[in-house]
Amino acid sequence: MSESPSRRASLEVLRAEAADELAVLVQERLLGGEDPWDFMQELPSVDELVVFLLRADEIVGSGGVRPDAERNFEVLRRIALDYPELTRVVWGLLGEGPKYRRWDLLANDPRL
């Protein structure tokens, strides 16, 4: 069984960091001349980005090795346990629904 990823900060701080990251992404795309109506649906929500940042911390902590499907499930499950407010987002990312956004964890990876 895997160890729990170390908690970086409170959820409020993580959400503030994620909101800043999203603001930068939006600004870059606007400055690049993109229409927000064309790209806003592609961007993750603040909570989705928090989950991705926590998942990235785990990948870095394990030597940069991208997790297989089983490890990915365990990492995301641990995030949901460590941050109960993110449980719905985690299970949504793991769900069986259609994957249409470029950043979806399972959308473009045939291994997962």
C-alpha positions, 0 to 999 in steps of 0.5 A: 500500500502506498504512503500518503502524499505529503500535504503541501498546504491547506486546501484554501492555499492550494485553491488560491495557487490553482486560481492564479495558475488558471488566470495565467493560462487564460491571460496567455491564451487571450494575449495569443488572440484566442476567443474565450468562447473557444477555450474556456470549456477546455480549461480545468476548474480550480479544484480539478487543477488542485488535484492535478497539482497534488498528483504532479507532486506525487509523480515528482516524489516518485522520481518522475515516473508516470503512474500506471492505471492502478497507481493513478487510482491509488494516488487520486484515492489518497488525494480524496482521503487527504482532502475530503472536499475534493472527493467529488472532483477526484471521482469525477476524474476517475469516472466512466463518462466521456473524456473530451478535454485535452487535459483529462487524465484518461482522455489521451492515454491508451495505457489508462 
